[in-house]
């Protein structure tokens, strides 16, 4: 990728910036590479090569897939399936709810709209952990513990996703909606036939926000999904650390599997996600 003209004005500056970028990239890649290679080692071998920094640190010897076999025979696979179900439903349903809310806040003029938008903005400024415990008590009273509904509901309406989509909708020329209204199209038709097709990058960016929130959630599944059949991936990964011992090989293998899903999603939708971030807040 070419550097901007202001940065790459001279050759020494280009060399320094390129070296800094490679160092920063190595700082992110090396821990992930160590995690990946450690997932193919035995638990005894993982920390045996840490005393000196050498190539052996990133080359499993002996090579083993026993850690992944251990995960396949345990309950970890079921927890990953639960995470996939909960995350997929959250993204699809949550994206529809967030898009409808963003459309209403950007297009419809009603009393209290500014107040509602302020509440939406404040909702993603308040850490979810601060309200998780009282919310869990409420969900238990509603008999939603150890149910998919209980795991999914808090992730459906995301303030950040609504904010991103609203800012994108404001960038769409209002003349399109006015012309459609003159032709007799309803607000629902304008939303489905005009705004949603034009908002593909913003929808992918908001969907990725919902995906990360639900896939990496720990505290809420720990409070609500306590039965083995409803445990999610991050909780199952933590449960691999037992009372009398820690199977580090299996933990690294589980961490690799849980990292692959967001990594693949980000790589596949990277272009749209970047376009969503760059276009958010641009109007007309």
N, C-alpha and C positions, 0 to 999 in steps of 0.2 A: 504494500500500500504506500502511495507517495505521501511524503510529508508536506504540510502546508508551507507556502513560500516564506512566511515570516520565520519559521523555525529552520527550514533547510536553506538558509541564505548562503551559508559557506560550508565547505566540505568538513572542517573540524566539528562544526555544530551538528551536521548530519550524522557523523560518526558517534558523537557523544549521545545524541538522542536515540540513535539506533541501539547503542550499547545499553542505555538505560531501559529501553523497552524490552530488550532480551532478558536483562536481569530481573525486571519486574515479572515477565512471563515465567522465568525459571522459578521465582519465588512462589508462584501459584501452582506450577506443574509438578515440581519435585515432591511436595507432600502427597499429591494425588497419585504419583507414580509409585511412591513408597507404599501407600495403602494398597494399590493394585498388586504389586509384587508380593506384599506380605500376605495377601489372601491366598497365595499359592505356596506358602511355607507352613511348616508345623509351628505350633505355639512356642515350642522350645527354641526354634531356629530364628524366630522373628527378631528377638532382641539380642541374638548372639553376635551380630555383625555391626552393632551400633557404636562400639568403642572407637573404631577408626572409620573415617570417611573414605570409602573405596567403591569400586564397581560392584562388589559383592552385595552392597546394600540394596541394589536395584536388580539383582539377578537371583531368583530363587534357586537354591541348591541344597538339598534335593527338591525337585519340583513335585508338587502334589495338588490334586484337586479334592482331597479329602474334606477340606473345609466346606466346599460347595455341596459335597455329598451329605455332610452332616446337616446342612440347612435343608436339603431336599427331603430328608427323612423326618425332620421335626415339624413344628407348627409354624415355622417361619414362612413357608410357602403360602399357607392360608392367610397369614397376616398381610402378605403382599397383595394377594387377591382382594382382600378387604380394602386395602389402600387404593387399589385401582378402581374398585366399584365406587367407593366414597368420593374419590377425586373426580372421576368422570361425571358422576351425577352432579357434583358441586359445580363443575365448570359449565356444563350444558344448561342446567336450570338457573344457576347463579348468573350466568352471562345474559340470559333472557331477562331476568329480573332487573339486573343492573342497567341493561340497555334501555328498558322501558322507563326506569326511573330517570335516567340521564336525558332521555328524549322529552319526558314531561317537564323536567327542570330547564331544558334549553328552549323548548318551543311554546309551551303553554303558559299563558299569563294568568295567574290566579293570586288571590290574596294570601300572603304568607310564604310566597315562593322563596324569597331571600332567606327567611328564617329556616325553612326546610333545608335549603342548600347549606346554610351555616351548620346545621346539625349534622349533615352528611360529612362535611369537612372535618368537624370535630370528632366524628365517630372513628376516623382512621388515625387521629392524633392520640386517642386514648389507647394505651396498650391493652390487648385482649386479656392478658394475664391478670390485669387488675380487676376484671369483672368475671373471670372464669369460675371462681369458687361459688359466689352467690347464684350465678346462672346455672351451675351444675345442680345446686340444691333445688332450684325451680324446675329443672328438667326431670329430676327424680320424682318430684311431686306430680309431674305430668306423666309419669310412667314411661319416660323416653330413654331411661338408662339401658345400655346394652342393646340398642336398636340402631339400624342404619339411619333412621330419621333423626335420632338424637345426635349422631355424629355429623350429619350433613347440615342441618338447619343453621347453625351459627355461621357457616361459611358462605351462605348464599348471597346475602347482601353485604357487599364490600364497599366501604366508602371511597377507597382509592380508585377502584374500578369505575364507580359512578362518576367520580371527579374527572378521570381521564376521558371517559366516553362523552361526558357533557361538554368538555372543552373541544373535543373533536367535532361534535354535532354543531357547536356554535360556529365552526369554521366553514360549514356547508352553507352556500348562499341561500338566504331565506326566500329568495324569489322562486326557488324550486317548489317549496311547500306552498307558497301563495298561489302559484299557477295551478298546482294540483288541487287546492281547495276550490279555486274558481271552476275547475272542471268537475267538481262534485266528489272528489276523493275524500274519504274519511281520514281522521288522524291515524287510526290503526293501519289503513292502507298506505299512508305516507311513510309511516314508521317501517312497515314491512317491505314495501316496494321501492322506496327511494333511499331512506337513511341507512338501513342495514346493508344493502348492497354497496353503498359508497363508503362504508366504514370498516372494511375488512381489516386494514392494519390496526385500527384502534380496538376492534373486537379481539384480535389475536393478542394484542398487548394486555388488555383487560383479562382475557382468559388465562394468560400466563400468570398474571397476578393471583387469580383465584387458585390456579394449579399449585403455585408455590406455597400459598397459605395453607392449603389443605394437605398437600403431600408431606410437608415438613412439620405439621402440627404435632405437638407432643403433650402439652399439659391437658388440653381438652379431651383427647382420646384416653389419657390416663385417668381422668375423672369419670368419663361416661362409659367407655368400652372396657369393662373389667373382665367380662367373661372370655374364655379362650377363643370362642367362635367369633368374637367381635373385636379382637385385638388388632390394631393397625401396625404397619411396618416399623415405625420408630420405637414403639413400645416393645415389640418383639425383639428388636435389636438390643434394647437396654436389658431385656430379660435374659439375654445370652450370658450376662455376667451373673453367675450364681453365687450362693452364699458361701460355698466352700472352695470356689475356684473360678477363674476367668479363662474362657476359651478365646484367646485373642485372634487366632486364625479364623474362627467362625465369625467373630465380630467384624474383622476386616472384610471378609467375604460378603457379609450382610450389608456393610456400608457401601461396598462397590455396587451391589445390586440396587440399593436404594438411590445411589447417585446416578445410575445410568438413565433412569426415566427422565428426570428434569434435564439432564445433559442432552439426550436425544431430542427432546421437545424443543429445547433452546436452539440447537443446531439446525433443526428442520425449519423452525419459524423465525430464525434470526433476522432475516431481511425485513419481515413484516414488523417484528418487535422493535427494531431500530427505527423504522419509518413511523411507528406509533409514537415513540418517545420524541422524535424530532418534530412531529406535526402537532403534538399536544399544546394547546394554548394559542395556536396560530388562528387568527380570524380573518376571513376574507382574503 
